[in-house]
Amino acid sequence: MRSRFSWRIGVCFGLLVALGSWWFASPVTGEEPLTPVIVELFTSQGCSSCPPADDLLRSLERNQPVNGALIIPLSEHVDYWNRLGWRDPFSSRRFSDRQRTYAESLGTTNIYTPMMVVDGGVAFVGSRPITAREAVVAARKTPKATLTLEAKVSADRASVTVQGVVTELPDASQQPDVWVAITEGHLTTEVTRGENASRTLTHTGVVRSLDWIGTLTDPANDLYQVEGRIQLRSAWRREHLRLVMFLQDPTSGRIVGAAQLPIG
């Protein structure tokens, strides 16, 4: 059900008109574009089993080990470890809720960290590199929509407006929901308490915000157009920010299209 996936963080519709703004467009990747694959990692700085999974996510992003695939990392820090000695500064209840929704849609009662979910269709212990690679290989072969993005940062750099054009949407029983994540890489924390006390942890693709901006409506000339505006916070380092848009089946949770842009 859409409501299970739909938390909203002050998202607005429409274009933002502001002097001094500029556009970022989806980069051209060559004659045969890569197939985006969303890899979500549910993790916590309070969990001693999570750093190897965090390292694996960084390795997947850096090395891109599957030919023809573009791995897009989403590191979602859950909040249920916070009561055990260390409060993860990137944690949020919304990510814990999203993990529970995945458990329901995937037919399992197990909630654990680190948990990796590939394209919303398969979940496993997030520190298993062979399993992760196999899941990305399988996801790459699944039919995906083509999603082209443009993004415009406001003159005061307090928000970003995104427009997406969707074509070649795979057949489905329901129109997919459209989500936009703002992620930040190269984040490092010195942990002083809890299971990872005295360790320095590094993360990539940390989800700073996750917004539902609507459901695809009837297309015009086989084209779907979506747009929304996302707030940016001054504490986020612009040079390490990315905007990720993805299309997700509201019932199964499967991701049927994705794209990303640097914000910079």
Rosetta blueprint (number, residue, H / E / L):
1 M L
2 R H
3 S H
4 R H
5 F H
6 S L
7 W L
8 R L
9 I L
10 G L
11 V L
12 C E
13 F L
14 G L
15 L L
16 L L
17 V L
18 A L
19 L L
20 G L
21 S L
22 W E
23 W E
24 F E
25 A E
26 S L
27 P L
28 V L
29 T L
30 G L
31 E L
32 E L
33 P L
34 L L
35 T E
36 P E
37 V E
38 I E
39 V E
40 E E
41 L E
42 F E
43 T E
44 S L
45 Q L
46 G L
47 C L
48 S L
49 S L
50 C L
51 P H
52 P H
53 A H
54 D H
55 D H
56 L H
57 L H
58 R H
59 S H
60 L H
61 E H
62 R H
63 N H
64 Q L
65 P L
66 V L
67 N L
68 G L
69 A E
70 L E
71 I E
72 I E
73 P E
74 L E
75 S E
76 E E
77 H E
78 V L
79 D L
80 Y L
81 W L
82 N H
83 R H
84 L H
85 G L
86 W L
87 R L
88 D L
89 P L
90 F L
91 S E
92 S L
93 R H
94 R H
95 F H
96 S H
97 D H
98 R H
99 Q H
100 R H
101 T H
102 Y H
103 A H
104 E H
105 S H
106 L L
107 G L
108 T L
109 T L
110 N L
111 I L
112 Y L
113 T L
114 P L
115 M E
116 M E
117 V E
118 V E
119 D L
120 G L
121 G L
122 V E
123 A E
124 F E
125 V E
126 G L
127 S L
128 R L
129 P H
130 I H
131 T H
132 A H
133 R H
134 E H
135 A H
136 V H
137 V H
138 A H
139 A H
140 R H
141 K L
142 T L
143 P L
144 K L
145 A L
146 T E
147 L E
148 T E
149 L E
150 E E
151 A E
152 K E
153 V E
154 S L
155 A L
156 D L
157 R L
158 A L
159 S E
160 V E
161 T E
162 V E
163 Q E
164 G E
165 V E
166 V E
167 T E
168 E L
169 L L
170 P L
171 D L
172 A L
173 S L
174 Q L
175 Q L
176 P L
177 D E
178 V E
179 W E
180 V E
181 A E
182 I E
183 T E
184 E E
185 G L
186 H L
187 L E
188 T E
189 T E
190 E E
191 V L
192 T L
193 R L
194 G L
195 E L
196 N L
197 A L
198 S L
199 R L
200 T E
201 L E
202 T E
203 H E
204 T L
205 G L
206 V E
207 V E
208 R E
209 S E
210 L E
211 D E
212 W E
213 I E
214 G E
215 T E
216 L L
217 T L
218 D L
219 P L
220 A E
221 N L
222 D L
223 L E
224 Y E
225 Q E
226 V E
227 E E
228 G E
229 R E
230 I E
231 Q E
232 L L
233 R L
234 S L
235 A L
236 W L
237 R L
238 R H
239 E H
240 H H
241 L E
242 R E
243 L E
244 V E
245 M E
246 F E
247 L E
248 Q E
249 D L
250 P L
251 T L
252 S L
253 G L
254 R L
255 I E
256 V E
257 G E
258 A E
259 A E
260 Q E
261 L E
262 P E
263 I L
264 G L
